[in-house]
Amino acid sequence: MSGDEQSDIIQIKSSSATNGMTTMLIGFGFLAAGTICLLFLPDLFFLVGVLLLSASIIAFVMGFFKIKEPKVSLSITKRELTYHHRRGHWCITWDNIQRFDVPRVHKGLEHVDLEMVGIRLRDPDSFLDSISPRLITHLLMEQRPLVTQAESSKCASGRCYGDDLIEDQKHTRPDGTQLTGVIAMFANRMKRLKDGLGYDIFISANELDRTPTEFVALLHSCKNSLEQERMTALRESQETS
């Protein structure tokens, strides 16, 4: 990452947002085939027609949401990492990133990589100021399976997670400020995931245009480049002073 910031934006496209029009066309094909089965073929094909029409509805819905998703799911600049979603966005400055990697969980005697990238923050509470409540609500629902993964290591000691996946609606910041509602729930969710998996924020592999391991390598490359630029700027300022 070099030169002016505008030219150094790295954009990541979500794999789940691709082929929206193709999915819609497949839905149209199912619709046409189902209509033919129901209107022009013998009653023997009635069930087939109903199944094709059902498949067309599913394809249309999937294609619609694919088209509605932002073309860019993540953007990386010299200042921050930004996640884009149709329900909102969040931003993390490089100074607030402590580390990042592919999270791993215990399965028997093995460690298994999860299909996502985890980010550990230096100041999780400041991150809450950059995320919209609509996106928080979506993430709270989306991360339920992740909570189960985080708690699975406790099952061996008999402290397995039950049906309660609802977080506490109160959270107190280090400065004494109290949060309530979905923001407080998400703050408590971040703490639970950090205790279980070691990271505060998670990016699904579906949001990436490469594997999680390759994305982690890209982040390391960006971070190293930024650190080298800062060292060069500091050295030049010392030489001129």
C-alpha positions in Angstrom: 0.0 0.0 0.0 1.8 3.1 -1.2 1.0 6.5 -2.8 -2.2 8.4 -1.9 -4.9 6.8 0.1 -7.6 6.9 -2.6 -5.5 4.8 -4.9 -4.6 2.4 -2.2 -8.1 1.1 -1.4 -8.2 -2.7 -1.6 -11.7 -3.9 -2.3 -12.9 -7.4 -1.5 -16.0 -8.8 -3.2 -18.3 -11.2 -1.4 -18.6 -14.6 -3.0 -22.2 -14.9 -1.7 -23.2 -11.8 -3.6 -22.1 -13.1 -7.0 -24.2 -14.7 -9.8 -27.4 -12.9 -8.7 -28.7 -12.5 -12.2 -27.7 -16.1 -13.0 -29.8 -17.3 -10.0 -32.7 -15.2 -11.2 -32.5 -16.7 -14.7 -32.4 -20.2 -13.2 -35.6 -19.3 -11.2 -37.2 -18.1 -14.5 -36.3 -21.5 -16.1 -37.9 -23.4 -13.2 -41.0 -21.2 -13.4 -41.4 -21.8 -17.1 -40.9 -25.6 -16.7 -43.3 -25.7 -13.8 -45.9 -23.8 -15.7 -45.6 -26.2 -18.7 -46.0 -29.2 -16.4 -49.2 -27.8 -14.7 -50.9 -26.4 -17.9 -49.9 -28.7 -20.7 -48.8 -32.1 -19.4 -50.9 -34.9 -17.9 -51.9 -34.9 -14.2 -49.0 -37.3 -13.6 -46.7 -34.3 -13.8 -48.7 -32.1 -11.4 -46.4 -32.8 -8.4 -43.3 -32.2 -10.6 -44.8 -28.8 -11.6 -45.4 -27.8 -8.0 -41.9 -28.7 -7.1 -40.5 -26.7 -10.0 -42.6 -23.7 -9.0 -41.4 -23.9 -5.4 -37.8 -24.1 -6.7 -38.4 -21.0 -8.8 -39.6 -19.0 -5.8 -36.5 -20.0 -3.8 -34.2 -19.1 -6.7 -35.9 -15.7 -7.2 -35.5 -14.9 -3.5 -31.9 -16.0 -3.4 -31.2 -14.0 -6.6 -32.9 -10.9 -5.2 -30.9 -10.9 -2.0 -27.7 -11.5 -4.0 -28.4 -8.5 -6.1 -29.2 -6.4 -3.1 -25.9 -7.1 -1.4 -23.1 -4.4 -1.8 -20.7 -5.2 -4.7 -17.8 -4.7 -2.2 -18.0 -6.5 1.1 -14.8 -5.2 2.6 -12.5 -2.3 1.8 -9.0 -1.9 3.2 -7.2 1.5 3.4 -4.2 2.8 5.2 -6.4 3.9 8.0 -9.0 1.2 8.5 -10.8 -2.0 7.6 -14.5 -1.5 6.7 -17.1 -4.1 6.3 -20.1 -3.4 4.1 -23.5 -5.0 4.3 -27.0 -4.1 3.1 -28.0 -3.6 6.8 -25.1 -1.3 7.6 -21.3 -1.3 8.1 -18.6 -1.3 10.7 -15.0 0.1 10.7 -11.9 -0.9 12.5 -8.8 1.3 12.5 -5.4 -0.5 12.2 -4.4 0.9 15.5 -7.3 -1.0 17.1 -6.4 -4.3 15.6 -4.3 -6.5 18.0 -4.1 -9.6 15.8 -6.1 -11.6 13.2 -6.1 -15.2 12.1 -8.3 -18.1 11.2 -10.1 -19.3 14.4 -9.7 -22.9 15.5 -11.8 -25.1 17.7 -11.2 -28.5 19.4 -12.9 -31.5 17.8 -11.9 -34.6 19.8 -8.1 -34.6 19.7 -7.8 -32.3 16.7 -7.9 -28.6 16.0 -10.2 -27.6 13.2 -10.1 -24.3 11.3 -13.4 -22.4 11.0 -14.4 -21.0 7.7 -13.9 -17.4 8.8 -11.4 -14.8 9.9 -11.2 -13.6 13.5 -10.0 -10.1 14.6 -9.0 -9.4 18.1 -9.4 -5.7 19.2 -7.3 -3.6 21.6 -10.4 -1.5 22.4 -13.6 -3.4 21.7 -15.8 -0.7 23.2 -14.7 1.9 20.7 -15.6 -0.5 17.9 -19.3 -0.3 19.0 -19.4 3.3 18.0 -18.9 2.3 14.3 -21.6 -0.3 13.9 -25.3 0.3 13.1 -28.1 -1.3 15.3 -29.6 -2.9 12.2 -26.3 -4.7 11.4 -25.9 -5.6 15.1 -29.4 -7.3 15.0 -28.3 -9.3 11.9 -25.0 -10.4 13.4 -26.6 -11.5 16.7 -28.7 -13.9 14.7 -26.0 -15.0 12.3 -23.5 -15.7 15.0 -25.7 -18.2 17.0 -23.9 -21.2 15.5 -20.6 -19.5 16.3 -21.6 -19.2 19.9 -22.2 -22.9 20.0 -18.7 -23.5 18.6 -17.2 -21.2 21.2 -18.9 -23.0 24.0 -18.2 -26.5 22.7 -14.9 -26.7 24.5 -16.7 -26.4 27.9 -18.9 -29.4 27.3 -16.2 -31.8 28.5 -16.4 -30.1 31.9 -20.1 -30.4 32.0 -20.8 -26.7 31.3 -22.5 -27.1 28.0 -24.6 -24.3 26.5 -28.3 -24.8 26.7 -31.1 -23.2 24.8 -30.4 -19.7 26.1 -28.6 -17.8 23.3 -29.9 -14.4 24.3 -27.3 -12.0 25.7 -27.7 -9.7 28.6 -29.2 -6.4 27.6 -26.9 -4.4 29.8 -23.2 -3.7 29.4 -21.0 -1.3 31.3 -18.0 0.3 29.5 -14.6 0.8 31.3 -15.5 4.5 31.7 -18.7 3.6 33.6 -21.1 4.3 30.7 -23.9 1.8 30.6 -25.2 0.5 27.3 -28.6 -1.1 26.8 -30.5 -2.9 24.1 -29.0 -4.6 21.1 -25.7 -2.7 21.4 -25.3 -4.1 24.9 -26.2 -7.5 23.7 -23.6 -7.4 21.0 -20.9 -6.1 23.4 -21.6 -9.1 25.7 -21.6 -11.4 22.6 -18.2 -10.1 21.6 -16.9 -10.8 25.1 -18.3 -14.4 25.1 -16.8 -15.1 21.7 -13.4 -13.6 22.7 -13.4 -15.9 25.8 -14.3 -18.9 23.7 -12.4 -18.3 20.4 -10.0 -15.6 21.2 -11.4 -12.9 18.8 -13.9 -10.1 19.0 -15.0 -9.8 15.4 -15.6 -12.5 12.8 -15.7 -12.3 9.0 -17.3 -15.3 7.2 -15.6 -16.9 4.3 -18.8 -16.1 2.3 -17.9 -12.5 2.5 -14.5 -13.0 0.9 -13.3 -13.5 -2.7 -10.5 -15.8 -1.5 -9.9 -18.4 1.3 -9.7 -17.2 4.9 -6.0 -18.1 5.0 -5.3 -16.0 1.9 -7.2 -13.1 3.3 -5.2 -13.3 6.6 -2.0 -13.2 4.5 -3.3 -10.1 2.7 -4.0 -8.4 6.0 -0.5 -9.2 7.2 1.0 -7.9 4.0 -1.0 -4.6 4.4 0.0 -4.3 8.0 3.7 -4.9 7.3 3.6 -2.3 4.5 2.0 0.3 6.7 4.5 -0.3 9.5 7.4 0.1 7.0 5.9 3.3 5.7 5.6 4.7 9.2 9.2 3.7 10.0 10.4 5.4 6.8 8.4 8.6 7.6 9.7 8.6 11.1 13.3 8.2 10.0 13.0 10.9 7.4 11.5 13.3 10.0 14.4 12.6 12.3 16.9 13.2 9.6 15.4 16.6 8.7 15.1 17.8 12.3 
